[in-house]
Amino acid sequence: MLKLCGFHVSNYHNKVRIALLEKGIAFEEDANCIPSQKDEYLAKSPMGKVPYLVVDGTLLRESQVILEYLEDAYPQTPLLPKDPLERAQVRELIVFTELHMELVVRRLYGGLFFGRPFSDETKVEVERDIAKGVRAFKAVAKFDPFVAGRALTLADCAAFVHLPLVSMTTKLAFGRDYLEDIPQVKPYLGMLGERPAFARVNEDRKAAQAARIAAAKK
């Protein structure tokens, strides 16, 4: 039995959870693992991040590494195409989504959501870099109907959890949603949200977020 460790507000945890559910893989979940730099946690996740996956006592870290393992170990319901070039294009989409969009706007999360201000220089850099990332994503996303083409892939698992954060962060920081330049995004996310696995993960995320807000007010 696999065990996924993380928490339901984490977009990277949720990316893996969606893939597990879509592939129909049985797994246990510890949704109370909070990132930490304490030695006890670092022994499980050396970067102090989530998620990590326990496989017969062996630990795997980094969400994309976990997804690649799941594809290799559980090929019955694939989330990567058979064709090598098409597989590479799915991975390319994930890199554009995460490295060039989500991780770019993540530089502003501390100031926007946790009261840790960022500099004007950081804001300028993020605005410059997110424009490039959105441009790149727009150039390769197909929305036919899924982001990489006719079939659901790992790129959809990533897009569903990351794109709403890009929209929200750019709107809060810059006064406009940078993904409005890609009109297909909203109906695409709506379509994914109707799939049972995506809907379940999204509802759990909302419930966990509400619980955190309520706890913070006490």
Order of alpha helices (4+ residues) and beta strands (2+ residues): beta-alpha-beta-alpha-beta-beta-alpha-alpha-alpha-alpha-alpha-alpha-alpha
